[in-house]
Amino acid sequence: MESAHAGLVRQPRRANRLAGRGLRRRPQGRRARPAGSPGRSPLRPPAGPGYGRSVSAARFVTDSSLDYLARRLRFLGYDVLTLEGARLEEVLAAGRRLGRVVLTLSARRPRRWADVSAVGVVRGDEAGAVRKLAATYAPAGPPFSRCGECNTALEPRQAFEAHGEVPGPVLRRAPLLHYCPGCGKWYWEGSHVRRIRAWLERALGRPLSPSPPAEGE
């Protein structure tokens, strides 16, 4: 977008030393579950190639070394926070504090951050990373619904509201624009969006669902 201003490893279960205490009897062949315990988590990879099925919407955090990937994920509708100049430990701390999944190029996993969800990314393979993440996590919104620059959700606005900030020809052919309340950029459908859409579709190996206009030129 241009601006108008210019893997998990399943851990083995441990034996329950309290088995048989305070558990309700269930028919033979079914495992007993403590009263009040939650059922299975809905956070599971989708069975098919489409994202957003049987998974919870994910929120990510990363550093500036993955800024290109972060922008592509935002175009796809993902909530991705970038911490400029942050060290790995600072990104992990933010992931724990904010409940976000960490995206990192580093293979290091300090023990003190073992409880933080993190996904390793191969340097230079942004398309592969987008494909992997889209197969496991659901986006926060539809494609081109977030600002690629600052990650803020875009708001629909009438063209007359952008008078003086967006070129006249754009206002005449696009009565509905989108505005970022975070950084003040205006977005609309245009050639750059078509190029980004083509890149995402090649990475995913499937067409994107329809989305609202979102391009700044």
SEMI-889202 format. One record per residue: x, y, z of N, C-alpha, C in turn; residue number from 1. Coordinates in Angstrom, 2 decimals, always signed. Layout:
      n_xx      n_yy      n_zz     ca_xx     ca_yy     ca_zz      c_xx      c_yy      c_zz     k
         X         Y         Z         X         Y         Z         X         Y         Z   NUM
...
END
This chain:
      n_xx      n_yy      n_zz     ca_xx     ca_yy     ca_zz      c_xx      c_yy      c_zz     k
     +0.83     -1.20     +0.00     +0.00     +0.00     +0.00     +0.86     +1.25     +0.00     1
     +0.40     +2.26     -0.70     +1.11     +3.52     -0.74     +0.30     +4.56     -0.01     2
     +0.93     +5.60     +0.43     +0.26     +6.60     +1.25     -0.08     +7.84     +0.48     3
     -1.19     +8.46     +0.88     -1.55     +9.74     +0.28     -0.64    +10.83     +0.76     4
     +0.11    +10.56     +1.85     +1.03    +11.56     +2.40     +2.41    +11.41     +1.78     5
     +2.64    +11.10     +0.83     +3.92    +11.17     +0.05     +3.72    +11.22     -1.42     6
     +6.32    -24.43    +15.21     +5.46    -25.56    +15.26     +5.40    -26.22    +16.59     7
     +4.31    -26.64    +16.82     +4.03    -27.06    +18.21     +4.32    -28.56    +18.43     8
     +4.91    -28.93    +19.54     +5.24    -30.33    +19.87     +4.32    -30.79    +20.97     9
     +3.59    -31.87    +20.78     +2.69    -32.40    +21.79     +3.48    -33.01    +22.94    10
     +3.28    -32.57    +24.15     +3.99    -33.08    +25.32     +3.27    -34.32    +25.84    11
     +4.04    -35.33    +26.29     +3.41    -36.54    +26.85     +2.63    -36.20    +28.11    12
     +1.47    -36.86    +28.29     +0.68    -36.66    +29.48     +1.33    -37.33    +30.69    13
     +1.30    -36.66    +31.84     +1.79    -37.27    +33.06     +0.66    -37.98    +33.78    14
     +1.01    -39.03    +34.48     +0.01    -39.77    +35.24     -0.61    -38.88    +36.29    15
     -1.91    -38.97    +36.45     -2.61    -38.15    +37.43     -2.62    -38.88    +38.77    16
     -1.84    -38.37    +39.76     -1.75    -39.02    +41.06     -3.07    -38.96    +41.81    17
     -3.95    -38.02    +41.41     -5.21    -37.85    +42.12     -6.34    -38.57    +41.40    18
     -6.00    -39.43    +40.45     -7.03    -40.11    +39.70     -7.95    -40.86    +40.66    19
     -9.23    -40.73    +40.44    -10.19    -41.43    +41.28    -10.72    -40.59    +42.41    20
    -10.07    -39.41    +42.66    -10.53    -38.54    +43.74    -11.40    -37.43    +43.18    21
    -12.63    -37.36    +43.59    -13.50    -36.26    +43.20    -13.92    -36.31    +41.74    22
    -13.79    -37.48    +41.09    -14.18    -37.59    +39.70    -15.53    -38.29    +39.60    23
    -16.32    -37.84    +38.65    -17.60    -38.49    +38.42    -17.39    -39.76    +37.63    24
    -18.18    -40.75    +37.92    -18.07    -42.00    +37.18    -18.70    -41.82    +35.80    25
    -18.01    -42.30    +34.80    -18.51    -42.25    +33.44    -18.62    -43.68    +32.90    26
    -19.41    -43.89    +31.88    -19.50    -45.24    +31.30    -18.12    -45.74    +30.90    27
    -17.93    -47.06    +31.02    -16.63    -47.65    +30.70    -16.26    -47.37    +29.26    28
    -15.00    -47.06    +29.04    -14.53    -46.75    +27.69    -14.39    -45.27    +27.43    29
    -14.90    -44.42    +28.38    -14.74    -42.99    +28.24    -13.93    -42.46    +29.40    30
    -12.99    -41.58    +29.14    -12.12    -41.06    +30.17    -12.87    -40.07    +31.05    31
    -12.73    -40.23    +32.35    -13.40    -39.33    +33.29    -12.71    -37.98    +33.27    32
    -13.48    -36.91    +33.47    -12.95    -35.55    +33.49    -13.42    -34.86    +34.76    33
    -12.53    -34.16    +35.48    -12.94    -33.48    +36.70    -14.10    -32.54    +36.44    34
    -15.04    -32.50    +37.42    -16.21    -31.62    +37.28    -15.76    -30.18    +37.11    35
    -16.36    -29.50    +36.14    -16.06    -28.08    +35.92    -14.88    -27.83    +35.02    36
    -14.17    -28.91    +34.59    -13.00    -28.69    +33.73    -13.46    -28.33    +32.33    37
    -12.71    -27.49    +31.61    -13.12    -27.07    +30.26    -12.99    -28.19    +29.27    38
    -13.72    -28.09    +28.19    -13.62    -29.09    +27.13    -12.41    -28.84    +26.28    39
    -12.40    -29.43    +25.10    -11.26    -29.27    +24.21    -11.17    -27.84    +23.71    40
     -9.95    -27.36    +23.56     -9.75    -25.99    +23.08    -10.08    -25.92    +21.61    41
    -10.73    -24.82    +21.16    -11.04    -24.68    +19.73     -9.82    -24.33    +18.90    42
     -8.66    -24.09    +19.51     -7.47    -23.69    +18.78     -6.79    -24.90    +18.18    43
     -7.25    -25.28    +16.99     -6.69    -26.43    +16.28     -6.49    -26.06    +14.82    44
     -5.45    -26.61    +14.17     -5.26    -26.31    +12.76     -6.46    -26.74    +11.95    45
     -6.86    -26.00    +10.93     -8.01    -26.37    +10.11     -7.75    -27.63     +9.32    46
     -8.83    -28.36     +9.03     -8.67    -29.61     +8.29     -8.37    -29.35     +6.82    47
     -8.90    -28.27     +6.28     -8.72    -27.97     +4.87     -7.73    -26.86     +4.65    48
     -7.54    -26.45     +3.38     -6.57    -25.40     +3.07     -7.04    -24.01     +3.45    49
     -8.34    -23.81     +3.66     -8.85    -22.48     +3.98     -8.51    -22.09     +5.41    50
     -8.19    -20.81     +5.64     -7.89    -20.37     +6.98     -9.17    -19.88     +7.62    51
     -9.15    -19.72     +8.94    -10.31    -19.20     +9.65    -11.31    -20.27    +10.02    52
    -10.97    -21.54     +9.83    -11.89    -22.62    +10.16    -11.37    -23.35    +11.41    53
    -12.21    -23.41    +12.43    -11.91    -24.14    +13.66    -10.68    -23.60    +14.38    54
    -10.30    -22.35    +14.15     -9.17    -21.77    +14.86     -9.57    -20.41    +15.40    55
     -8.88    -19.99    +16.44     -9.15    -18.69    +17.02     -8.30    -17.64    +16.31    56
     -8.82    -16.41    +16.24     -8.07    -15.33    +15.62     -6.79    -15.08    +16.41    57
     -5.67    -15.00    +15.70     -4.37    -14.85    +16.35     -3.91    -13.40    +16.32    58
     -3.11    -13.04    +17.32     -2.44    -11.75    +17.34     -0.95    -12.03    +17.48    59
     -0.16    -11.37    +16.65     +1.28    -11.62    +16.61     +2.07    -10.41    +17.09    60
     +3.32    -10.66    +17.48     +4.27     -9.59    +17.79     +5.62    -10.01    +17.24    61
     +6.35     -9.06    +16.67     +7.66     -9.36    +16.10     +8.53     -8.12    +16.19    62
     +9.75     -8.22    +15.63    +10.63     -7.06    +15.61    +10.79     -6.57    +14.17    63
    +11.57     -5.51    +13.99    +11.67     -4.88    +12.68    +12.38     -5.74    +11.64    64
    +13.07     -6.81    +12.06    +13.72     -7.68    +11.09    +12.70     -8.44    +10.24    65
    +11.46     -8.53    +10.71    +10.40     -9.20     +9.96     +9.32     -8.21     +9.52    66
     +9.73     -6.98     +9.25     +8.77     -5.95     +8.88     +8.06     -6.27     +7.58    67
     +8.77     -6.82     +6.60     +8.14     -7.16     +5.31     +7.06     -8.21     +5.52    68
     +7.37     -9.24     +6.30     +6.38    -10.29     +6.59     +5.21     -9.70     +7.36    69
     +5.49     -8.83     +8.32     +4.42     -8.21     +9.10     +3.45     -7.45     +8.21    70
     +3.98     -6.71     +7.24     +3.11     -5.96     +6.33     +2.25     -6.90     +5.49    71
     +2.84     -7.97     +4.99     +2.07     -8.92     +4.19     +0.96     -9.57     +5.02    72
     +1.25     -9.89     +6.26     +0.24    -10.49     +7.13     -0.88     -9.49     +7.44    73
     -0.52     -8.22     +7.62     -1.56     -7.21     +7.85     -2.47     -7.07     +6.64    74
     -1.87     -7.10     +5.43     -2.69     -7.05     +4.22     -3.66     -8.23     +4.18    75
     -3.26     -9.34     +4.77     -4.10    -10.54     +4.79     -5.15    -10.48     +5.91    76
     -5.06     -9.47     +6.76     -6.05     -9.30     +7.82     -5.57     -9.65     +9.21    77
     -4.27     -9.95     +9.37     -3.75    -10.34    +10.68     -3.33     -9.13    +11.51    78
     -3.50     -9.25    +12.80     -3.09     -8.23    +13.77     -1.63     -8.52    +14.13    79
     -0.72     -7.70    +13.61     +0.72     -7.92    +13.82     +1.35     -6.65    +14.39    80
     +1.84     -6.74    +15.60     +2.52     -5.62    +16.25     +4.02     -5.74    +16.02    81
     +4.64     -4.66    +15.56     +6.09     -4.65    +15.34     +6.77     -3.76    +16.37    82
     +7.77     -4.30    +17.05     +8.55     -3.54    +18.02     +9.87     -3.15    +17.37    83
     +9.99     -1.90    +17.01    +11.18     -1.44    +16.30    +12.42     -1.56    +17.19    84
    +13.47     -2.21    +16.65    +14.75     -2.32    +17.34    +14.74     -3.17    +18.59    85
    +13.70     -3.97    +18.80    +13.62     -4.78    +20.02    +14.51     -6.02    +19.93    86
    +15.07     -6.42    +21.07    +15.82     -7.67    +21.17    +14.83     -8.82    +21.35    87
    +15.32    -10.05    +21.15    +14.46    -11.23    +21.26    +13.77    -11.28    +22.61    88
    +14.51    -11.02    +23.68    +13.92    -11.09    +25.02    +12.81    -10.07    +25.19    89
    +12.97     -8.90    +24.57    +11.94     -7.87    +24.67    +10.68     -8.27    +23.90    90
    +10.86     -8.92    +22.76     +9.71     -9.39    +21.99     +8.99    -10.51    +22.74    91
     +9.76    -11.42    +23.35     +9.16    -12.50    +24.12     +8.41    -11.95    +25.33    92
     +8.97    -10.94    +25.97     +8.31    -10.32    +27.12     +6.99     -9.70    +26.70    93
     +6.98     -9.05    +25.53     +5.75     -8.45    +25.02     +4.73     -9.53    +24.67    94
     +5.21    -10.64    +24.10     +4.31    -11.74    +23.78     +3.62    -12.28    +25.03    95
     +4.38    -12.43    +26.11     +3.79    -12.91    +27.37     +2.83    -11.88    +27.94    96
     +3.24    -10.62    +27.96     +2.43     -9.58    +28.59     +1.14     -9.31    +27.82    97
     +1.21     -9.36    +26.49     +0.07     -9.00    +25.66     -0.71    -10.20    +25.14    98
     -0.23    -11.41    +25.44     -0.90    -12.60    +24.96     -0.82    -12.78    +23.46    99
     +0.33    -12.41    +22.89     +0.54    -12.51    +21.45     +1.53    -13.62    +21.10   100
     +1.39    -14.18    +19.91     +2.31    -15.19    +19.41     +3.52    -14.47    +18.82   101
     +4.71    -14.88    +19.21     +5.95    -14.25    +18.75     +6.38    -14.82    +17.40   102
     +6.70    -13.95    +16.47     +7.30    -14.35    +15.19     +8.76    -13.92    +15.24   103
     +9.66    -14.85    +14.98    +11.07    -14.53    +15.13    +11.94    -15.31    +14.15   104
    +13.06    -14.68    +13.77    +14.07    -15.35    +12.95    +15.01    -16.18    +13.81   105
    +15.03    -15.91    +15.10    +15.98    -16.55    +16.01    +15.57    -17.98    +16.34   106
    +16.56    -18.85    +16.43    +16.31    -20.23    +16.85    +16.47    -20.38    +18.36   107
    +16.91    -19.32    +19.04    +17.08    -19.37    +20.50    +15.72    -19.38    +21.20   108
    +15.61    -20.19    +22.26    +14.42    -20.21    +23.09    +14.86    -20.25    +24.55   109
    +15.17    -19.09    +25.15    +15.59    -19.07    +26.55    +14.56    -19.75    +27.44   110
    +15.05    -20.51    +28.43    +14.14    -21.29    +29.28    +13.13    -20.42    +30.00   111
    +13.52    -19.23    +30.38    +12.62    -18.38    +31.15    +11.42    -17.92    +30.33   112
    +11.49    -18.09    +28.98    +10.39    -17.72    +28.11     +9.74    -18.94    +27.49   113
     +9.91    -20.09    +28.11     +9.38    -21.34    +27.53     +7.86    -21.35    +27.44   114
     +7.20    -20.53    +28.25     +5.73    -20.51    +28.25     +5.15    -19.62    +27.15   115
     +5.99    -18.90    +26.44     +5.53    -17.96    +25.41     +5.43    -18.67    +24.07   116
     +4.28    -18.58    +23.42     +4.11    -19.18    +22.09     +4.96    -18.43    +21.07   117
     +5.73    -19.16    +20.29     +6.62    -18.54    +19.30     +6.67    -19.39    +18.05   118
     +6.79    -18.73    +16.92     +6.90    -19.41    +15.62     +8.17    -18.94    +14.95   119
     +9.03    -19.89    +14.59    +10.27    -19.55    +13.90    +10.01    -19.32    +12.41   120
    +10.67    -18.32    +11.86    +10.50    -17.96    +10.46    +11.84    -18.10     +9.74   121
    +11.81    -18.68     +8.55    +13.03    -18.84     +7.76    +13.31    -17.53     +7.04   122
    +14.52    -17.01     +7.19    +14.87    -15.73     +6.57    +14.73    -15.80     +5.05   123
    +14.07    -14.82     +4.47    +13.92    -14.75     +3.03    +12.77    -15.56     +2.44   124
    +12.04    -16.30     +3.29    +10.93    -17.11     +2.79     +9.61    -16.57     +3.34   125
     +9.30    -15.32     +3.00     +8.06    -14.71     +3.49     +6.83    -15.44     +2.98   126
     +6.86    -15.90     +1.72     +5.71    -16.61     +1.17     +5.45    -17.90     +1.93   127
     +6.51    -18.62     +2.25     +6.35    -19.86     +3.02     +5.81    -19.58     +4.41   128
     +6.27    -18.48     +5.02     +5.80    -18.12     +6.36     +4.32    -17.75     +6.33   129
     +3.91    -16.98     +5.32     +2.49    -16.62     +5.19     +1.64    -17.87     +5.02   130
     +2.09    -18.79     +4.18     +1.34    -20.02     +3.94     +1.22    -20.85     +5.22   131
     +2.32    -20.97     +5.96     +2.33    -21.75     +7.20     +1.42    -21.13     +8.26   132
     +1.49    -19.83     +8.43     +0.70    -19.16     +9.46     -0.78    -19.16     +9.11   133
     -1.09    -18.96     +7.82     -2.49    -18.94     +7.40     -3.15    -20.30     +7.53   134
     -2.36    -21.38     +7.49     -2.90    -22.72     +7.64     -3.15    -23.07     +9.11   135
     -2.60    -22.27    +10.03     -2.70    -22.59    +11.45     -3.50    -21.58    +12.25   136
     -3.43    -20.31    +11.85     -4.08    -19.25    +12.61     -5.08    -18.50    +11.75   137
     -6.16    -18.06    +12.39     -7.17    -17.26    +11.70     -6.82    -15.78    +11.80   138
     -7.13    -14.99    +10.77     -6.86    -13.55    +10.82     -7.88    -12.83    +11.68   139
     -7.55    -11.60    +12.05     -8.46    -10.79    +12.86     -9.58    -10.19    +12.03   140
     -9.38    -10.12    +10.72    -10.39     -9.52     +9.84    -10.14     -9.94     +8.41   141
    -10.94     -9.44     +7.47    -10.77     -9.79     +6.06     -9.52     -9.16     +5.47   142
     -9.09     -9.63     +4.29     -7.93     -9.03     +3.64     -8.10     -7.53     +3.42   143
     -7.02     -6.80     +3.57     -6.96     -5.35     +3.35     -7.90     -4.57     +4.28   144
     -8.04     -5.07     +5.49     -8.88     -4.37     +6.47     -8.04     -3.69     +7.55   145
     -6.70     -3.84     +7.48     -5.82     -3.22     +8.46     -4.77     -2.36     +7.75   146
     -4.28     -1.37     +8.44     -3.24     -0.51     +7.89     -1.93     -1.28     +7.82   147
     -1.33     -1.35     +6.64     -0.07     -2.05     +6.50     +1.07     -1.36     +7.20   148
     +0.90     -0.08     +7.48     +1.96     +0.69     +8.11     +1.95     +0.57     +9.63   149
     +0.78     +0.77    +10.24     +0.74     +0.82    +11.72     -0.15     -0.24    +12.35   150
     -0.80     -1.08    +11.55     -1.57     -2.22    +12.06     -2.96     -1.85    +12.58   151
     -3.37     -0.60    +12.47     -4.68     -0.18    +12.96     -5.78     -0.64    +12.00   152
     -6.94     -1.03    +12.55     -8.08     -1.41    +11.71     -8.58     -0.18    +10.95   153
     -8.84     -0.36     +9.66     -9.28     +0.75     +8.81    -10.77     +1.04     +8.99   154
    -11.15     +2.29     +8.74    -12.53     +2.72     +8.85    -13.04     +3.19     +7.49   155
    -14.25     +2.79     +7.08    -14.81     +3.28     +5.81    -15.18     +4.76     +5.93   156
    -14.86     +5.52     +4.90    -15.17     +6.95     +4.89    -15.68     +7.34     +3.49   157
    -16.45     +8.40     +3.44    -16.92     +8.94     +2.17    -15.78     +9.73     +1.50   158
    -15.81     +9.77     +0.17    -14.72    +10.39     -0.57    -14.57    +11.87     -0.22   159
    -15.69    +12.56     +0.01    -15.58    +14.00     +0.28    -14.79    +14.29     +1.55   160
    -14.69    +13.30     +2.46    -13.94    +13.50     +3.70    -12.43    +13.55     +3.45   161
    -12.01    +13.06     +2.28    -10.58    +13.04     +1.95    -10.20    +14.19     +1.03   162
    -11.10    +15.14     +0.86    -10.81    +16.27     -0.03     -9.56    +17.02     +0.43   163
     -8.64    +17.24     -0.52     -7.40    +17.93     -0.20     -6.29    +17.01     +0.25   164
     -6.60    +15.75     +0.52     -5.59    +14.79     +0.97     -5.38    +13.65     -0.03   165
     -6.36    +13.43     -0.89     -6.31    +12.36     -1.89     -6.48    +13.00     -3.26   166
     -5.76    +12.53     -4.28     -5.88    +13.11     -5.63     -7.33    +13.14     -6.12   167
     -7.69    +14.21     -6.83     -9.04    +14.39     -7.33     -9.56    +13.23     -8.16   168
     -8.76    +12.68     -9.12     -9.26    +11.55     -9.91     -9.67    +10.36     -9.06   169
     -8.95    +10.13     -7.96     -9.31     +9.03     -7.07    -10.66     +9.29     -6.42   170
    -10.88    +10.52     -5.97    -12.14    +10.87     -5.32    -13.32    +10.71     -6.28   171
    -13.10    +10.98     -7.57    -14.19    +10.90     -8.54    -14.55     +9.46     -8.88   172
    -13.54     +8.57     -8.88    -13.84     +7.19     -9.27    -14.06     +6.26     -8.08   173
    -13.73     +6.70     -6.87    -13.88     +5.84     -5.69    -14.67     +6.59     -4.62   174
    -16.00     +6.51     -4.66    -16.81     +7.26     -3.70    -16.60     +6.81     -2.25   175
    -16.17     +5.55     -2.05    -15.92     +5.05     -0.70    -14.44     +4.74     -0.52   176
    -13.82     +5.35     +0.46    -12.41     +5.11     +0.78    -12.31     +4.51     +2.17   177
    -11.09     +4.18     +2.56    -10.84     +3.69     +3.92     -9.74     +4.54     +4.55   178
     -9.93     +4.80     +5.81     -9.05     +5.72     +6.54     -8.44     +5.02     +7.75   179
     -7.15     +5.29     +8.00     -6.48     +4.75     +9.18     -6.47     +5.81    +10.27   180
     -7.21     +5.60    +11.36     -7.21     +6.58    +12.46     -5.91     +6.56    +13.26   181
     -5.07     +5.57    +13.01     -3.81     +5.49    +13.72     -2.73     +6.41    +13.17   182
     -2.56     +6.39    +11.85     -1.50     +7.20    +11.24     -2.02     +8.21    +10.22   183
     -3.35     +8.23     +9.98     -3.94     +9.24     +9.11     -3.85     +8.95     +7.63   184
     -3.51     +7.74     +7.23     -3.39     +7.42     +5.80     -4.76     +7.07     +5.22   185
     -4.92     +7.35     +3.93     -6.12     +7.02     +3.19     -5.83     +5.84     +2.27   186
     -6.80     +4.96     +2.10     -6.63     +3.77     +1.27     -7.81     +3.59     +0.33   187
     -7.52     +3.03     -0.87     -8.56     +2.75     -1.84     -8.07     +1.66     -2.78   188
     -8.99     +1.08     -3.54     -8.64     +0.02     -4.49     -7.81     +0.62     -5.61   189
     -6.73     -0.05     -5.97     -5.85     +0.45     -7.01     -4.87     -0.61     -7.46   190
     -3.92     -0.22     -8.28     -2.98     -1.18     -8.87     -2.09     -1.83     -7.82   191
     -1.74     -1.07     -6.78     -0.86     -1.65     -5.75     -1.57     -2.77     -5.01   192
     -2.84     -2.59     -4.71     -3.61     -3.63     -4.05     -3.67     -4.87     -4.95   193
     -3.84     -4.67     -6.24     -3.89     -5.82     -7.14     -2.57     -6.58     -7.13   194
     -1.46     -5.87     -7.06     -0.16     -6.55     -7.00     +0.00     -7.31     -5.68   195
     -0.40     -6.68     -4.58     -0.31     -7.35     -3.28     -1.22     -8.57     -3.24   196
     -2.44     -8.42     -3.77     -3.38     -9.53     -3.80     -2.80    -10.71     -4.59   197
     -2.17    -10.41     -5.74     -1.58    -11.47     -6.56     -0.47    -12.17     -5.79   198
     +0.36    -11.40     -5.05     +1.44    -11.99     -4.25     +0.87    -12.92     -3.19   199
     -0.15    -12.47     -2.48     -0.75    -13.29     -1.42     -1.39    -14.55     -1.99   200
     -2.04    -14.44     -3.12     -2.69    -15.61     -3.72     -1.66    -16.63     -4.18   201
     -0.52    -16.15     -4.69     +0.55    -17.09     -5.06     +1.11    -17.77     -3.82   202
     +1.29    -17.01     -2.75     +1.83    -17.59     -1.51     +0.88    -18.63     -0.92   203
     -0.42    -18.33     -0.95     -1.41    -19.23     -0.35     -1.81    -20.36     -1.27   204
     -1.65    -20.16     -2.57     -2.07    -21.18     -3.52     -3.58    -21.22     -3.70   205
     -4.25    -20.12     -3.44     -5.71    -20.04     -3.58     -6.12    -18.57     -3.69   206
     -7.29    -18.32     -4.21     -7.76    -16.92     -4.30     -8.18    -16.38     -2.95   207
     -8.06    -15.09     -2.77     -8.52    -14.45     -1.54    -10.01    -14.19     -1.62   208
    -10.64    -14.14     -0.45    -12.04    -13.79     -0.40    -12.20    -12.32     -0.74   209
    -13.39    -11.90     -1.18    -13.61    -10.47     -1.48    -13.31     -9.62     -0.26   210
    -12.80     -8.44     -0.51    -12.44     -7.55     +0.60    -12.76     -6.11     +0.23   211
    -12.84     -5.24     +1.22    -13.12     -3.83     +0.95    -11.91     -3.16     +0.31   212
    -12.10     -2.04     -0.40    -10.96     -1.34     -0.99    -10.00     -0.91     +0.07   213
     -8.72     -1.01     -0.21     -7.74     -0.57     +0.79     -6.40     -0.32     +0.14   214
     -6.23     +0.87     -0.39     -4.92     +1.23     -0.95     -4.69     +2.71     -0.79   215
     -3.46     +3.06     -0.51     -3.13     +4.48     -0.47     -2.19     +4.79     -1.62   216
     -2.45     +5.82     -2.35     -1.57     +6.20     -3.46     -1.31     +7.69     -3.40   217
END
